[in-house]
Amino acid sequence: MNITIGQYYPTNSLIHKLDPRIKIMGTFLYIAAVFIAKGFAGYLLCTLFLAFVVKLSKVPVKMLLGGLKPILVIIVFTMALNIFFTGGKDVLWQYGILKISVQGILLAVKMTVRLILIVMGSSVLTLSTTPIQLTVGMEYLLKPYKKIGVPAHEIAMMTSIALRFIPTLIEELDKIRKAQTARGADFDTGGLIERAKSLIPLLVPLFVSAFRRADELAMAMEARCYRGDVNRTRMNELVMQKNDYLALFALLVFVFAVLILRLVWGI
């Protein structure tokens, strides 16, 4: 199963060289801009901006598009809900509570584009940033909140570990599925209830494997005398460079443009 979130694509690009704090803030700003966008002009601007970032990152487009496969079910389900259960004046077809209208189709297209843009934008962050850089960047961003008791280092560490192990668990699930299929298990036939029951032979060993990996990771960290951020120093401190400020400025201009499109022109 192909999944991009949590993977790192090593290459020498401008996006890879950016400060991880800028990339994390940029991802959140991009997601906010996608939600701010109201009409197709706003979504078009978000798409063009994402395409520009992907071009600079030198990440293969096929890799990003392949990352959409795991959420195809969610995309189709979202489209179906918006198409059949969204009311509108221009009704094209109706049967009982099911209704297809022009407004419902437009809303389904908008929600689908929004979901795709969010997933692809988030994938660029993990594909261009190593887990260690993500941890350090998140810790720096959360450091001001330590004054009110927020465990910045622990949150950053848990988030980076979770992202790191997503591809590993997906690969483990694929191996378990192939092993069970080789033993005669059938996961593709039967009704909804039968298919749900057939997932038990997959989920049980997957959870066992996940807990085993977590225990091994905890033991390895303890064996290396890991004590969180207590008296912790770094070989390379994060320092903002010229390209980082330019990237932040470009992000702010992009978000401002999306706001103008919505508030002034309503598109």
C-alpha positions as CSV (number, residue, x, y, z in Angstrom):
1,M,0.0,0.0,0.0
2,N,1.4,3.4,-1.0
3,I,1.3,6.2,1.6
4,T,3.4,9.4,1.6
5,I,2.6,10.9,5.0
6,G,5.5,9.9,7.3
7,Q,8.0,9.2,4.5
8,Y,11.0,11.3,3.6
9,Y,12.2,11.8,0.1
10,P,15.9,12.7,0.1
11,T,16.9,15.2,-2.5
12,N,18.7,18.6,-2.8
13,S,16.0,21.2,-3.2
14,L,15.2,24.6,-1.9
15,I,12.2,23.3,0.2
16,H,14.4,20.6,1.8
17,K,16.9,23.3,2.9
18,L,14.3,25.5,4.6
19,D,14.0,25.8,8.3
20,P,11.7,23.1,9.7
21,R,9.8,25.8,11.7
22,I,9.0,27.6,8.4
23,K,7.7,24.4,6.8
24,I,5.6,23.5,9.8
25,M,4.1,27.0,10.0
26,G,3.7,27.0,6.2
27,T,1.7,23.7,6.3
28,F,-0.7,25.1,8.9
29,L,-1.0,28.3,7.0
30,Y,-1.7,26.4,3.7
31,I,-4.4,24.3,5.4
32,A,-6.0,27.4,6.8
33,A,-5.9,29.0,3.4
34,V,-7.6,26.0,1.9
35,F,-10.4,26.3,4.4
36,I,-10.7,30.0,3.9
37,A,-11.1,29.6,0.1
38,K,-14.7,29.9,-0.8
39,G,-15.0,29.6,-4.6
40,F,-13.1,28.0,-7.4
41,A,-10.8,31.0,-7.8
42,G,-9.5,30.4,-4.3
43,Y,-9.1,26.7,-4.8
44,L,-7.3,27.4,-8.1
45,L,-4.9,29.7,-6.3
46,C,-4.3,27.1,-3.6
47,T,-3.6,24.5,-6.4
48,L,-1.2,26.7,-8.2
49,F,0.7,27.5,-5.0
50,L,0.9,23.8,-4.1
51,A,2.2,23.0,-7.6
52,F,4.8,25.7,-7.3
53,V,6.0,24.3,-3.9
54,V,6.0,20.7,-5.3
55,K,8.1,21.9,-8.3
56,L,10.6,23.6,-5.9
57,S,10.8,20.5,-3.7
58,K,11.6,18.2,-6.6
59,V,9.3,15.5,-5.1
60,P,7.8,13.3,-7.9
61,V,4.2,14.2,-8.6
62,K,3.4,10.5,-9.0
63,M,4.5,9.9,-5.4
64,L,2.1,12.6,-4.1
65,L,-0.8,11.3,-6.2
66,G,0.0,7.7,-5.1
67,G,-0.5,8.9,-1.5
68,L,-4.1,9.6,-2.2
69,K,-4.9,5.9,-2.8
70,P,-5.3,5.1,1.0
71,I,-8.0,7.8,1.3
72,L,-9.9,7.0,-1.9
73,V,-12.7,5.5,0.2
74,I,-13.0,8.7,2.3
75,I,-13.0,10.8,-0.9
76,V,-15.7,8.8,-2.5
77,F,-17.8,8.7,0.7
78,T,-17.5,12.5,1.1
79,M,-18.6,13.0,-2.5
80,A,-21.6,10.7,-2.1
81,L,-22.7,12.5,1.0
82,N,-22.6,15.9,-0.5
83,I,-24.1,14.8,-3.8
84,F,-27.1,12.9,-2.4
85,F,-27.9,14.8,0.8
86,T,-27.2,18.4,-0.1
87,G,-30.4,20.4,-0.9
88,G,-30.6,22.9,-3.7
89,K,-32.9,24.7,-6.0
90,D,-31.8,23.2,-9.2
91,V,-32.8,19.5,-8.6
92,L,-31.6,17.1,-11.3
93,W,-32.8,13.8,-9.8
94,Q,-34.7,12.8,-6.6
95,Y,-35.8,9.5,-5.1
96,G,-37.1,9.6,-1.5
97,I,-34.5,11.4,0.7
98,L,-31.9,11.1,-2.0
99,K,-31.5,14.2,-4.1
100,I,-29.0,15.3,-6.7
101,S,-28.8,19.0,-7.4
102,V,-26.4,21.4,-9.1
103,Q,-25.5,22.9,-5.7
104,G,-24.8,19.4,-4.3
105,I,-22.5,18.5,-7.1
106,L,-20.6,21.8,-6.8
107,L,-20.3,21.3,-3.0
108,A,-19.0,17.7,-3.6
109,V,-16.4,19.0,-6.0
110,K,-15.3,21.7,-3.6
111,M,-15.0,19.3,-0.6
112,T,-13.1,16.7,-2.7
113,V,-10.6,19.3,-4.0
114,R,-10.2,20.6,-0.4
115,L,-9.5,17.2,0.9
116,I,-7.0,16.4,-1.8
117,L,-5.1,19.7,-1.4
118,I,-4.9,19.2,2.4
119,V,-3.5,15.7,2.1
120,M,-1.0,16.6,-0.6
121,G,0.1,19.8,1.2
122,S,0.7,17.8,4.4
123,S,2.6,15.1,2.5
124,V,5.1,17.7,1.1
125,L,6.0,18.6,4.8
126,T,7.0,15.0,5.7
127,L,8.5,14.3,2.3
128,S,10.9,17.2,2.6
129,T,11.6,17.1,6.3
130,T,13.4,14.3,8.3
131,P,11.7,13.1,11.5
132,I,14.6,14.7,13.6
133,Q,14.0,18.0,11.9
134,L,10.3,17.8,12.5
135,T,10.9,17.1,16.2
136,V,13.3,20.0,16.6
137,G,11.1,22.4,14.7
138,M,8.0,21.5,16.7
139,E,9.9,21.8,19.9
140,Y,11.1,25.3,19.0
141,L,7.6,26.4,18.1
142,L,6.1,24.9,21.3
143,K,8.9,26.2,23.5
144,P,7.0,29.5,24.6
145,Y,4.2,27.4,25.9
146,K,6.5,25.5,28.4
147,K,6.0,28.5,30.7
148,I,2.3,27.4,31.2
149,G,3.2,23.7,31.7
150,V,2.9,22.4,28.1
151,P,5.4,19.5,27.6
152,A,6.8,20.8,24.3
153,H,9.6,18.3,23.9
154,E,7.4,15.3,24.7
155,I,4.6,16.4,22.3
156,A,7.2,17.0,19.5
157,M,8.8,13.6,20.1
158,M,5.5,11.7,20.1
159,T,4.3,13.4,17.0
160,S,7.5,12.7,15.0
161,I,7.5,9.1,16.2
162,A,3.9,8.6,15.2
163,L,4.6,10.1,11.7
164,R,7.7,8.0,11.4
165,F,5.9,4.7,12.1
166,I,2.9,5.3,9.8
167,P,4.7,3.8,6.7
168,T,6.1,1.0,8.9
169,L,2.7,-0.1,10.2
170,I,1.2,0.1,6.7
171,E,3.9,-2.1,5.4
172,E,3.4,-4.5,8.3
173,L,-0.3,-4.6,7.6
174,D,0.4,-5.4,3.9
175,K,2.6,-8.3,4.9
176,I,0.0,-9.7,7.4
177,R,-2.7,-9.5,4.7
178,K,-0.5,-11.3,2.2
179,A,0.3,-14.0,4.8
180,Q,-3.3,-14.5,5.7
181,T,-4.3,-14.6,2.1
182,A,-1.7,-17.3,1.5
183,R,-3.4,-19.3,4.3
184,G,-6.8,-19.1,2.6
185,A,-8.2,-16.0,4.2
186,D,-10.7,-14.0,2.1
187,F,-11.0,-10.3,2.6
188,D,-12.8,-9.2,-0.6
189,T,-16.0,-11.2,-0.7
190,G,-19.2,-11.2,1.4
191,G,-21.3,-8.4,2.9
192,L,-20.3,-5.5,5.0
193,I,-20.5,-7.5,8.3
194,E,-18.5,-10.4,6.8
195,R,-15.8,-8.1,5.6
196,A,-15.6,-6.4,9.0
197,K,-15.2,-9.7,10.7
198,S,-12.5,-10.7,8.3
199,L,-10.4,-7.8,9.4
200,I,-10.0,-9.3,12.9
201,P,-7.1,-11.6,11.7
202,L,-5.4,-8.5,10.4
203,L,-6.0,-6.1,13.3
204,V,-5.0,-8.4,16.1
205,P,-1.4,-9.2,14.9
206,L,-1.1,-5.6,13.8
207,F,-1.8,-4.3,17.3
208,V,0.5,-6.9,18.8
209,S,3.3,-5.8,16.4
210,A,2.7,-2.1,17.2
211,F,2.9,-2.7,20.9
212,R,6.0,-4.8,20.5
213,R,7.7,-2.1,18.4
214,A,6.7,0.5,21.0
215,D,8.2,-1.6,23.8
216,E,11.4,-2.1,21.9
217,L,11.7,1.6,21.1
218,A,11.1,2.5,24.8
219,M,13.8,0.1,25.9
220,A,16.2,1.4,23.3
221,M,15.7,5.0,24.4
222,E,16.1,4.1,28.0
223,A,19.3,2.1,27.2
224,R,20.7,5.3,25.7
225,C,19.9,7.3,28.8
226,Y,17.2,9.3,27.1
227,R,15.8,11.8,29.6
228,G,13.7,14.2,27.4
229,D,14.9,17.8,27.2
230,V,16.6,17.8,30.6
231,N,20.0,19.5,30.2
232,R,19.7,18.7,26.5
233,T,21.9,20.5,23.9
234,R,22.1,20.4,20.1
235,M,25.0,20.3,17.8
236,N,23.2,22.5,15.3
237,E,20.9,25.2,16.5
238,L,18.1,26.4,14.2
239,V,18.9,29.8,12.7
240,M,16.7,31.6,10.2
241,Q,18.3,32.3,6.9
242,K,17.4,34.7,4.0
243,N,15.5,32.0,2.1
244,D,13.4,31.2,5.2
245,Y,12.3,34.9,5.5
246,L,11.5,35.0,1.8
247,A,9.4,31.7,2.1
248,L,7.5,33.1,5.1
249,F,6.8,36.3,3.2
250,A,5.5,34.4,0.2
251,L,3.3,32.3,2.5
252,L,1.8,35.4,4.1
253,V,1.2,37.0,0.7
254,F,-0.5,33.8,-0.5
255,V,-2.8,33.6,2.5
256,F,-3.6,37.4,2.2
257,A,-4.5,36.8,-1.5
258,V,-6.9,34.0,-0.6
259,L,-8.5,36.3,2.0
260,I,-8.9,39.0,-0.5
261,L,-10.5,36.7,-3.0
262,R,-13.1,35.6,-0.4
263,L,-13.8,38.8,1.5
264,V,-13.7,41.3,-1.4
265,W,-14.8,39.3,-4.5
266,G,-16.4,36.3,-2.7
267,I,-14.8,33.8,-5.0
